Amino acid sequence: MAIWGLGNLVCWLALWPLVMTGTLSLWIAFPLATLNVVLCYLPSHEAQHSNYAKSGEPLRWLNELIGYVSTIPLVLPFKTARITHMD
């Protein structure tokens, strides 16, 4: 799941220069970007519930990293996503 979150962000970011340079058509990139945005919520959701590492565990930083990185395509800060989801 960690690779899914980070890999999805890399794929989403790669679409921008590919479209801007004309290497990839916007008609192909738009559905791919939409799919990336939809798929980025799952790693974020797992991080919101601290499923990667609980508070006090050595890998807690990984939980936060995945949470913050996977919400970039959503244009939604991780803290906001966590607060609104957990209420």
Contact map, one row per residue, 1 for C-alpha under 8 A:
111110000000000000000000000000000000000000100000000000000000000000000000000000000000000
111111000000000000000000000000000000000000100000000000000000000001000000000000000000000
111111100000000000000000000000000000000000000000000000000000000000000000000000000000000
111111110000000000000000000000000000000000100000000000000000000000000000000000000000000
111111111000000000000000000000000000000100110000000000000000000001001100000000000000000
011111111100000000000000000000000000000000000000000000000000000001001100000000000000000
001111111110000000000000000000000000000000000000000000000000000000000000000000000000000
000111111111000000000000000000000001001100000000000000000000000000000100000000000000000
000011111111100000000000000000000001000100000000000000000000000000001101100000000000000
000001111111110000000000000000000000000000000000000000000000000000000000000000000000000
000000111111111000000000000000000001000000000000000000000000000000000000000000000000000
000000011111111100000000000000011001100000000000000000000000000000000000100000000000000
000000001111111110000000000000000000000000000000000000000000000000000000000000000000000
000000000111111111000000000000000000000000000000000000000000000000000000000000000000000
000000000011111111100001000010001000000000000000000000000000000000000000000000000000000
000000000001111111110000000000000000000000000000000000000000000000000000000000000000000
000000000000111111111000000000000000000000000000000000000000000000000000000000000000000
000000000000011111111111000000000000000000000000000000000000000000000000000000000000000
000000000000001111111111110010000000000000000000000000000000000000000000000000000000000
000000000000000111111110000000000000000000000000000000000000000000000000000000000000000
000000000000000011111111000000000000000000000000000000000000000000000000000000000000000
000000000000000001111111100000000000000000000000000000000000000000000000000000000000000
000000000000000001111111100000000000000000000000000000000000000000000000000000000000000
000000000000001001101111110110000000000000000000000000000000000000000000000000000000000
000000000000000000100111111110000000000000000000000000000000000000000000000000000000000
000000000000000000100001111111000000000000000000000000000000000000000000000000000000000
000000000000000000000000111111100000000000000000000000000000000000000000000000000000000
000000000000000000000001111111110000000000000000000000000000000000000000000000000000000
000000000000001000100001111111111000000000000000000000000000000000000000000000000000000
000000000000000000000000011111111100000000000000000000000000000000000000000000000000000
000000000000000000000000001111111110000000000000000000000000000000000000000000000000000
000000000001000000000000000111111111000000000000000000000000000000000000000000000000000
000000000001001000000000000011111111100000000000000000000000000000000000000000000000000
000000000000000000000000000001111111110000000000000000000000000000000000000000000000000
000000000000000000000000000000111111111000000000000000000000000000000000000000000000000
000000011011000000000000000000011111111100000000000000000000000000000000100000000000000
000000000001000000000000000000001111111110000000000000000000000000000000110000000000000
000000000000000000000000000000000111111110000000000000000000000000000000000000000000000
000000010000000000000000000000000011111111000000000000000000000000000000000000000000000
000010011000000000000000000000000001111111110000000000000000000000000110110000000000000
000000000000000000000000000000000000111111111000000000000000000000000110010000000000000
000000000000000000000000000000000000001111111100000000000000000000000000000000000000000
110110000000000000000000000000000000000111111110000000000000000001100100000000000000000
000010000000000000000000000000000000000111111111000000000000000001110110000001000000000
000000000000000000000000000000000000000011111111100000000000000000100000000000000000000
000000000000000000000000000000000000000001111111111100000000000000000000000000000000000
000000000000000000000000000000000000000000111111111100000000001101100000000000000000000
000000000000000000000000000000000000000000011111111000000000000000100000000001001100110
000000000000000000000000000000000000000000001111111000000000000000000000000000000100000
000000000000000000000000000000000000000000000111111111100000001000000000000000000000000
000000000000000000000000000000000000000000000111111111000000001000000000000000000000000
000000000000000000000000000000000000000000000110011111000011011000000000000000000000000
000000000000000000000000000000000000000000000000011111101111011000000000000000000000000
000000000000000000000000000000000000000000000000011111111001000000000000000000000000000
000000000000000000000000000000000000000000000000010011111001000000000000000000000000000
000000000000000000000000000000000000000000000000000001111101000000000000000000000000000
000000000000000000000000000000000000000000000000000011111111000000000000000000000000000
000000000000000000000000000000000000000000000000000010011111100000000000000000000000000
000000000000000000000000000000000000000000000000000110001111111000000000000000000000000
000000000000000000000000000000000000000000000000000111111111111100000000000000000000000
000000000000000000000000000000000000000000000000000000000111111110000000000000000000000
000000000000000000000000000000000000000000000000000110000011111111000000000000000000000
000000000000000000000000000000000000000000000010011110000011111111100000000000000000000
000000000000000000000000000000000000000000000010000000000001111111110000000000000000000
000000000000000000000000000000000000000000000000000000000000111111111000000000000000000
010011000000000000000000000000000000000000110010000000000000011111111100000000000000000
000000000000000000000000000000000000000000111011000000000000001111111110000001000000000
000000000000000000000000000000000000000000010000000000000000000111111111000011000000000
000011001000000000000000000000000000000000000000000000000000000011111111000000000000000
000011011000000000000000000000000000000110110000000000000000000001111111110000000000000
000000000000000000000000000000000000000110010000000000000000000000111111111111000000000
000000001000000000000000000000000000000000000000000000000000000000011111111110000000000
000000001001000000000000000000000001100100000000000000000000000000000111111100000000000
000000000000000000000000000000000000100110000000000000000000000000000111111100000000000
000000000000000000000000000000000000000000000000000000000000000000000011111110000000000
000000000000000000000000000000000000000000000000000000000000000000000011111111011000000
000000000000000000000000000000000000000000000000000000000000000000010011001111111000000
000000000000000000000000000000000000000000010001000000000000000000110010000111111100000
000000000000000000000000000000000000000000000000000000000000000000000000000011111110000
000000000000000000000000000000000000000000000000000000000000000000000000000111111111000
000000000000000000000000000000000000000000000001000000000000000000000000000111111111100
000000000000000000000000000000000000000000000001100000000000000000000000000001111111110
000000000000000000000000000000000000000000000000000000000000000000000000000000111111111
000000000000000000000000000000000000000000000000000000000000000000000000000000011111111
000000000000000000000000000000000000000000000001000000000000000000000000000000001111111
000000000000000000000000000000000000000000000001000000000000000000000000000000000111111
000000000000000000000000000000000000000000000000000000000000000000000000000000000011111
